[in-house]
Amino acid sequence: MNVQQVDYAAVFQALPGMVALLTPDLVYVDVNEDFARLAGRSRAELVGRYIFDAFPENPGDPAAAGMRETEASMLRVVATGERDTMALLRYDIEDSQRPGHWQEHYWSPVNAPVLGADDQVVLIVHRVEEVTSLIRARGGLAGTTKAARLEAELYTRSRELQEVNERLRKAHARERKVALALQAAMLPSPGPVGHHRAAVRYRPAVGGLNVCGDWYDLVGLPGDRMAVAVGDVVGHGLTAACVMGQLRSALSAATLVADGPAQALEVLGLYARSVEGAEASTVATTFIDWSTHTLTYSSAGHPPPALLTPGGDVVFLDRATDPPLGARPEHVSGPQATAAFREGATLVMYTDGLIERRTEDIDVGLARLADSLRRHGREDPEVLADALLADLLNTDRNTDDTALVVIRL
């Protein structure tokens, strides 16, 4: 039997364990046979109904919070597009044959997203393990003093764990918000680049604290020159944002007095050794000289800048690469190289979030970047920057932040 012949509706119904599908508005789309049987409701009684109309919370339990916790978990899935595993939960079900009579249930739920073509959540997969019998059996026969103590202890500990997890979620959300605000305040706008056009972009990672390690900078130099840099700090959250700010400022100052990009990175490497969390960061910097039509560049462990020629060829500037900052046991001068460019060429500098995938070699990502540049390279830098992000950011939800600079030379 090939894939086209598989009856997935029949597979869904036959799945062992309780599984339901809900819309992002928490309305049942379908339930499998085990869900209907163990929940004591027929499929017809559930499909098309709002989850908490079908399963209201037990009004006789003043400590009940199952409805609120389930709703919060599902809404997190809709907001983040990520799976959410809940702690052990007590959620009683009203007997459909005897209104006002409630049956005690313990559940272990997991909620997972189904993403549509636009990468938005279109369905929630709600899988539930019914563990009431297990909770009762662990202490002996139901109704005994020992069983009752065990049930109370397990339920109390699971509720405590759920509350701790919720506090951590809120703390992480606050830190993410502060880190993003700090990132936005420290990253400069491109400003005028003489008569040349430039575009910059920063995209934080989706979810969690995977933000604020990436940065860019543009520094005006004497004459018809400019320095462009991008960097990536190891780590995430507020700590990475603070380290990023220190490195960006230090490199900006070093660039103004250095003889070239290699010397600027050499100074930055020495400085990074005194900043906790800065070592192993990666940086690439390029000095643009429009009077001589040359790019002088140097890299410390960073993906190579890309140069798109007016004829549509893509050249990666990879002839001056050193290890990340502070990686060498002893200090040595770093390399630099020079490449010529013609008017109308495009320089693209970026961080690894744009090209890297966990399951791919980096050359695959570089080839993908080159292909996108060839297809969109004639566009204005603002349009080109958006096209590169649309083509290259990981469609299965990017887990790393991304900085991007595009300059028409």
N, C-alpha and C positions, 0 to 999 in steps of 0.2 A: 504494500500500500504506500503510495507517495503522499507528500504533504497535502496536495490539493484534494485528496480523497478523505482526509481526516474530518470527522464531524465534531468540531470543537464545542458545539452546544452540548452534545452527548458527553464529551469528555468533562466539561464543566459540571454537569449534573452528577457524574460518577466520582468526582474528586472526593477523597476521604477527608472528613473533617468539615467544619462549617465554613463556607465561603459565600460572600455576597458581593454584588457590584452595586455601587451607588454613584449618583451624579455628584459634581462639586457642590450642589445645593443639598446634598445628603438625602436624596430620594432614591429608593430602591429601584434598580434596573432589572436585577435578577438575583435569585438565590439558588444554591444547589440543594439537592435532596436532603443531605445531612443537616443543613442549616434549618430548613423548614421543619424537619422531624424533631431536632433537639430544641428548637426555639418554640415548638408547639404552635406554629402558625403555618398555614398553607401558602404556597407560592402566590396564589391569587390574592390572599389577604395582605401580602407585602409589596408586590411590584406596583410601582407608581405612588407609594406612600412615603411621606417624610419619616425618617427613622424613629424619631422620638414621638410621633403620633402612633406608630405601630408598637413601640416599646417605651411607654412613659415610665418615669422613675417611681419607685415605691414611695407613696406619700407617708407611709407608716414608719419609715426609717429616717429619723431626723439627721443622721450622719451620712445619708446617701449622697454620693457625688459621682456615681457612675455615668450619668447622663452628661454632666459638665466635662468630665475627663475624656469621654469618648468623643464628644463634639470638638473639644480643643485639639485632640489628636488628629481628627480628620481634617480640620481646618488648617492645621500645620502642614499636612500633606498637600493640600490645595495651594497653600501659599509658597511652599518651598520646593515642591516637586520631589520630595525625598521620603523614603520609607520612615514610618514612625512605629516603634514598638512600645506598647504600653505595659505598665506593671500589672501584676495580678489584680483583678477587679471584681468586686461584688456587684452584680446587677440583677436584681430580682425581676421575675416575669409574672405578670398577672395571668391567672388561670383563665383561658378563654371560655371555659365551660362554667366557671364560678366567679363572676365579677366580684372584685373586692378581696379575693384570696390570692396571695402572692407566693410564688415558689422561689426559694433561695437558690441562686446560681453564682458560681465563681467562674470567671472567664479569664483567658490569657490572649488578648487581641493583638493583631498586627495590621496596620493599615499601610497600603502601598499604592503609588500612583501609576496610572496608565496615561502616557503622554500622547498628544496628538501631533499632527504634522507641524504645527506652530510651536511645539515644545511646551504647550500648556497642558495642565491636567484636565483630562476629559472624563476619566472614571477613577473611582477609588475601589481598590480591592480590599475588602474587609474580611480577614481570616481570623477565626476565633477557635481557640481550643477550649472545650468545655471540661473544666477540671474539678467540678463539684465533688464527684465521687472520690477523686484522688485526695482532695483536701480532707474529706471526712474519714477516708480509710487510713490516712497516715497515723492517726492517733488511736485506731481501733474502730469499733462499731460506732456508727453515728448515734448521738444521744448520750454517750458516756461522758463523764467529767473530763477525762483525758482528751477525748476527741474535741470537745468544746473548747478546751484551753488551747489546743493546737490550731484549731480554726481561727480563734481570736488572735493568736500570736502571728500566724501567717498573714492574716488580713491586715492587722495593725502594721506589721513590718512592710508589707507591700504598699500600703497607703503612705507610710513615711518615705519610702523610696520614691514614690510618685511625686510627693511634695518636694523632695530634694531635687529631683530631675527638673521639675517645673521652675524652681528657683534658679537652677543652673541655666536653663533656657533663657530666662528673663535677664540674668546677668550677662550671658553671652550676647543677647540682643542689644543690651545697653552698650557693651564694649564695642560691638560692631558699629553701632551708630556713631559713637564718639570717634572711633578709628577712621571711619569714612569721612567724617567732618574734618578731622585733622589732615587726612590725605588731601582733601579738596582744597584746604587752606594753604598747604605747602606746595602743591604742584602748580607751576605757573601757566598762564595762558600763553600762546605762542607769540603774540604781539607781532609787530611788523618785522619782516625779514627783508629789509630793503624793498626792492620791487618784486621780490620773489614771494611765492605763496607757500604757506605751511598749514598743516592740520595736526592736532594732537588729540589723542583719545586715552581714557583710562576706563577699564571695565573691571569692577570687583568680581571675585568669584561668587558663585551661587551658594548661599547657605553658610552656616557655621561661621568661623572666624577667619576663613581663608581670604583675607583682604589685607591690603596696605603694605605689602612688601615691595611692590614694583613702583618705579618712578621714571620720570624723564626730566630733562632740563635743556634750555636753549640759552646760550650766553653770547652776547655781542662782543666781538673782539676788534681791536684797532684795524682800520682799513676796511676793505670790503670783505670781511671775514666773520665767521660765526662758528661756535662749537655747539654740537648737539650730543647729548648723552642719554642713555637709558640704563637702568640698573634694576637689580632684583636682590632683595634682602632675604636671607633664610629665615623662616618663621612667619608668623601671621599675627594679626590683631594689633593692639596698641603698642606692644613692644617693638614689633617690626616697623610700625609707622614712625615711631620715635627714632629708631636707628636709620630708617630711610631718610628722614629729615636731616639728620646729622651728616650722613654721607653725601647727600645732594648738595648741601651748603658747602661742605669741605671741598668737593670737587669743583663747584662753581668758583670758589675763591682760588683754588690751585690753577684752574684753567686760565684765569686772567693774567697770571704771572709766569706760567710754564712756557718752555720753548716749543712744546708740542704735546700731543695727547699722551705719549708714553710717559713723559715726565709728570704730567698731571695725574696719571694713574699711579705712578710710583709714589707720589706724595700721598695720594688717597690710601694706598696700601699700607703705608707706615702709620697713617692716622687710624685706620681700621683696627690695627692691633691694640689700640688703647680704648676702643669702644666695645663694650660687651654686646655680643650678638651680631657684630659687623663682619667678623671673619667668615670666609667662605661665601660672602656676597659676590655677585657677578656684575660687571659693568662693561659697557662699550662706549667709546667716545670718538667722535669724528670732527676734525677741524675742516670747515669748508672755506676755500679761498676762491672767490669769484674772479679775482683779478688774474689768477694763474690757471683757473679752471681745474683745480686739484682738490682731492679729498685725502687728508692725512688722518689715519685712524689707528686705534689700538684697542685691544680687548683683554679683559681679565675674566676668562672663563665664560664669556657671554656668547649667545648665538650671533653670527656675523651679520652686519648691516647688508642690505640688499640695494644694488644700484641698477635701476632700469634705464637702459639707454634709449635715446629717441627712436632708434630702429626697432625696439621691442625686445632686445636681448636682456637677460637678467644675469648680473654678476654678483656673487657673494664676496664681500670683502673679508677674506679669511686668512690673509697672509701675515697677521700680526696678533697672534692669540697667545695669552699667558694663562696660567692657572688662576682660579678665583682669588680674591683679596686675602692676603695672609696665609695662603696655602703653602707657600715655600718655607722651608725651615730657616733659610737665611735670605736676607734681602739681596735682590739683584735687580738691575735695570730691566724694564720691560721692552718688548719690541714695538715698532711702529712701521707702517708701510704707507705708500702714497699711490693713488690711482687718479688718472685723468678723467674728466667728464666733459661732455658737450652741453651747450645750452639746450634746455628742454628735457634733460635727464631728470630722474626722480630718485631721491634717496629715501629709503625706508628703514627705520630703526625700531626695534620691538623687543619685548621680553618673551620668555619661553612659553607663556600661557597661550600665545598666538599660534604656535606651531607644534608643540609637543603633545603626544598622547602616551598614556602609560604602556600601551601594548604595541607601540610603533618605534622603529628606529628614527632618529632625528632627521635623517636624510629624506624620509617620506614627508615629514612636515615641511622641510625646506622646498621640496619639489612642489608641494601643494601651494606654498606661498608664491613660488616662481610662476606657476600656472595662473594663479589669480592676478598677479601683476601684469602678465602678458595680456590677459583678457580685459582688464580694466585700466591699464596704464595710461591711456589717453585722457582719462577723466581728470577733473579738477581735484586737487589734493583732498578737499573736504569730502567729495563724493567717493574718491578712491579709498580714503580711510574707512568710510562706512562699508564699502564693498568688501574690503579685506576682512573686516570683523564679521560680516555676514557669511563670507565664504569659509573662514578659517576657525572661528571660535567653535569649540567642541559642541556638537549638537546633542550629545548625551549629558549635557549640563557641565559647564566648565568648572573645574575644581581649583583653578589657579587664577589669580588676577592677571590682567594684561595691560601693558602700556604700549603705545604706538605713536610714532612721529613720522609724518610724511612731508617731505619738502621738494618742491619743484625747483630744480637748480637753474 
